[in-house]
Amino acid sequence: MIKKLKRIFVKSFLTMEENHLKPWETMTR
């Protein structure tokens, strides 16, 4: 159960990072 939660957390965290980095790249460019 903890493994499953961890995987979901990591996945959502990575998605969050991607969504955060895309606008940042556009701004700096």
C-alpha distance matrix in Angstrom:
0.0 3.8 5.4 5.1 6.3 8.6 10.0 10.8 12.4 14.3 15.5 16.7 18.3 20.1 21.4 22.6 24.4 26.0 27.2 28.5 30.3 32.1 34.2 34.8 36.2 38.4 39.7 40.6 42.2
3.8 0.0 3.8 5.4 5.1 6.0 8.6 9.9 10.3 12.1 14.1 15.3 16.1 18.1 19.9 20.7 22.2 24.2 25.6 26.4 28.1 30.3 32.3 32.6 34.1 36.5 37.6 38.3 40.1
5.4 3.8 0.0 3.8 5.5 5.0 6.1 8.7 9.7 10.4 12.2 14.2 15.1 16.4 18.3 19.7 20.8 22.5 24.3 25.4 26.7 28.7 31.1 31.4 32.5 35.0 36.4 36.9 38.4
5.1 5.4 3.8 0.0 3.8 5.4 5.2 6.3 8.6 9.9 10.6 12.4 14.1 15.5 16.7 18.3 20.0 21.3 22.7 24.3 25.8 27.4 29.7 30.5 31.6 33.8 35.3 36.2 37.6
6.3 5.1 5.5 3.8 0.0 3.8 5.4 5.1 6.1 8.6 9.8 10.6 12.0 14.2 15.3 16.3 18.2 20.0 21.0 22.2 24.1 26.0 27.9 28.6 30.1 32.2 33.5 34.5 36.1
8.6 6.0 5.0 5.4 3.8 0.0 3.8 5.4 5.0 6.1 8.5 9.9 10.3 12.1 14.1 15.0 16.2 18.3 19.8 20.7 22.2 24.4 26.5 26.7 28.1 30.6 31.8 32.4 34.1
10.0 8.6 6.1 5.2 5.4 3.8 0.0 3.8 5.4 5.1 6.1 8.6 9.7 10.6 12.3 14.1 15.2 16.6 18.4 19.8 21.0 22.7 25.2 25.8 26.7 29.1 30.7 31.3 32.7
10.8 9.9 8.7 6.3 5.1 5.4 3.8 0.0 3.8 5.5 5.1 6.1 8.4 9.9 10.6 12.2 14.2 15.4 16.5 18.2 19.9 21.4 23.6 24.5 25.8 27.7 29.3 30.4 31.8
12.4 10.3 9.7 8.6 6.1 5.0 5.4 3.8 0.0 3.8 5.4 5.2 6.0 8.6 9.9 10.4 12.2 14.2 15.3 16.2 18.1 20.1 22.0 22.5 24.2 26.3 27.4 28.4 30.2
14.3 12.1 10.4 9.9 8.6 6.1 5.1 5.5 3.8 0.0 3.8 5.5 5.0 6.1 8.6 9.7 10.4 12.3 14.2 15.1 16.3 18.4 20.8 21.0 22.1 24.6 25.9 26.5 28.1
15.5 14.1 12.2 10.6 9.8 8.5 6.1 5.1 5.4 3.8 0.0 3.8 5.4 5.2 6.3 8.6 9.9 10.7 12.4 14.2 15.4 16.8 19.4 20.2 21.1 23.2 24.9 25.8 27.1
16.7 15.3 14.2 12.4 10.6 9.9 8.6 6.1 5.2 5.5 3.8 0.0 3.8 5.5 5.0 6.1 8.6 9.9 10.5 12.1 14.2 15.6 17.5 18.5 20.1 21.8 23.2 24.6 26.1
18.3 16.1 15.1 14.1 12.0 10.3 9.7 8.4 6.0 5.0 5.4 3.8 0.0 3.8 5.4 5.0 6.2 8.7 9.9 10.4 12.2 14.4 16.3 16.6 18.2 20.5 21.5 22.4 24.3
20.1 18.1 16.4 15.5 14.2 12.1 10.6 9.9 8.6 6.1 5.2 5.5 3.8 0.0 3.8 5.3 5.0 6.2 8.6 9.7 10.5 12.4 15.0 15.3 16.2 18.6 20.2 20.8 22.2
21.4 19.9 18.3 16.7 15.3 14.1 12.3 10.6 9.9 8.6 6.3 5.0 5.4 3.8 0.0 3.8 5.4 5.1 6.2 8.5 9.9 10.8 13.2 14.4 15.5 17.2 19.0 20.3 21.4
22.6 20.7 19.7 18.3 16.3 15.0 14.1 12.2 10.4 9.7 8.6 6.1 5.0 5.3 3.8 0.0 3.8 5.5 5.2 6.1 8.6 10.2 11.7 12.6 14.5 16.2 17.3 18.7 20.4
24.4 22.2 20.8 20.0 18.2 16.2 15.2 14.2 12.2 10.4 9.9 8.6 6.2 5.0 5.4 3.8 0.0 3.8 5.5 5.0 6.0 8.6 10.6 10.6 12.0 14.5 15.6 16.3 18.1
26.0 24.2 22.5 21.3 20.0 18.3 16.6 15.4 14.2 12.3 10.7 9.9 8.7 6.2 5.1 5.5 3.8 0.0 3.8 5.3 5.1 6.2 9.1 9.9 10.5 12.5 14.4 15.4 16.4
27.2 25.6 24.3 22.7 21.0 19.8 18.4 16.5 15.3 14.2 12.4 10.5 9.9 8.6 6.2 5.2 5.5 3.8 0.0 3.8 5.6 5.6 7.2 9.0 10.5 11.5 13.1 15.0 16.2
28.5 26.4 25.4 24.3 22.2 20.7 19.8 18.2 16.2 15.1 14.2 12.1 10.4 9.7 8.5 6.1 5.0 5.3 3.8 0.0 3.8 5.7 6.2 6.6 9.0 10.7 11.3 12.8 14.8
30.3 28.1 26.7 25.8 24.1 22.2 21.0 19.9 18.1 16.3 15.4 14.2 12.2 10.5 9.9 8.6 6.0 5.1 5.6 3.8 0.0 3.8 5.7 5.0 6.1 8.6 9.8 10.5 12.1
32.1 30.3 28.7 27.4 26.0 24.4 22.7 21.4 20.1 18.4 16.8 15.6 14.4 12.4 10.8 10.2 8.6 6.2 5.6 5.7 3.8 0.0 3.8 5.4 5.3 6.4 8.8 10.2 10.8
34.2 32.3 31.1 29.7 27.9 26.5 25.2 23.6 22.0 20.8 19.4 17.5 16.3 15.0 13.2 11.7 10.6 9.1 7.2 6.2 5.7 3.8 0.0 3.8 5.5 5.0 6.2 8.7 10.0
34.8 32.6 31.4 30.5 28.6 26.7 25.8 24.5 22.5 21.0 20.2 18.5 16.6 15.3 14.4 12.6 10.6 9.9 9.0 6.6 5.0 5.4 3.8 0.0 3.8 5.4 5.1 6.2 8.6
36.2 34.1 32.5 31.6 30.1 28.1 26.7 25.8 24.2 22.1 21.1 20.1 18.2 16.2 15.5 14.5 12.0 10.5 10.5 9.0 6.1 5.3 5.5 3.8 0.0 3.8 5.4 5.3 6.0
38.4 36.5 35.0 33.8 32.2 30.6 29.1 27.7 26.3 24.6 23.2 21.8 20.5 18.6 17.2 16.2 14.5 12.5 11.5 10.7 8.6 6.4 5.0 5.4 3.8 0.0 3.8 5.7 5.3
39.7 37.6 36.4 35.3 33.5 31.8 30.7 29.3 27.4 25.9 24.9 23.2 21.5 20.2 19.0 17.3 15.6 14.4 13.1 11.3 9.8 8.8 6.2 5.1 5.4 3.8 0.0 3.8 5.5
40.6 38.3 36.9 36.2 34.5 32.4 31.3 30.4 28.4 26.5 25.8 24.6 22.4 20.8 20.3 18.7 16.3 15.4 15.0 12.8 10.5 10.2 8.7 6.2 5.3 5.7 3.8 0.0 3.8
42.2 40.1 38.4 37.6 36.1 34.1 32.7 31.8 30.2 28.1 27.1 26.1 24.3 22.2 21.4 20.4 18.1 16.4 16.2 14.8 12.1 10.8 10.0 8.6 6.0 5.3 5.5 3.8 0.0
